[in-house]
């Protein structure tokens, strides 16, 4: 019984989250028909992507630099 409840909960969450993307696409699709709106949207998405990826790349860089220093080189 517990497995059935967990499966039903999982199905409900998966279904509702998978409906979010088409709904968002349909809603924003009407707005993005204007070239300026599309440009603004693309720039905003690029800025958000950079904002989220930059800290990750910075962390990777620090780990690689620390590894290089520990292994006798200053290659990075």
N, C-alpha and C positions, 0 to 999 in steps of 0.2 A: 504493500500500500504506500509506503514511504517513497519508493522508487517512482510510482505513478504520480504522486504529488509533485516530486521534484521534476519529473519529465514535463508535466503540465505547466509548471512555473517557467521552466526553461523555454518551452514552446511559446508561451505567452510573451516573454521578454524578447525572444528572437523575432517573433512576428511583429511586435510593435516597433522594435528598433529597425527592422527592415522596411517598414512602411514610412519611416521618417525621411529617408533619402529621396524616394520618388515624390513625396509630398513637398519637400523642400525644393526639388528640381522643378516641379510644376509651378510652384509659387514664384520662384525667382526667374524662371524662364520667360515669363511675360515681361518682367522688368528689364531683363538683359537684352532685349531686342534692340534697344537704342545703343549705338556704338559707344557713346560716352559712358553709359552705365556699365557696359561690358568692360571697358577699359578700367574704370574705377574698381569694379569687382575684381578683376585680374590683379591689379596692383595691391589691393587690400589682401587678397589671398596670398600673394607672393610675400608681402610684409609679415603676415602671420606665420607663414612657413619658415621664413628666416628667423623670426622671433623664437620659434620652438626648436629649430634645429641648431642654432648657434650655441646655446648652452651645452647641448649634447656633444657637438664637435669640440668645444672647449674642454669638456671633461675628458674626452678621448685623447686630446692633445696632451693634457697634463699627465695622464696615465702613461702614455707612450714616452714622454720626456722623463718621467720618474724612472721608468723601466730602463731607458737608455743610460741614465746617470748611474743607476745601480749596477749596470753591467759594464761599466768602465768606458763608456763613450759619451761624447757630447754631440752625437750625430744629429740630434733634433734641435 
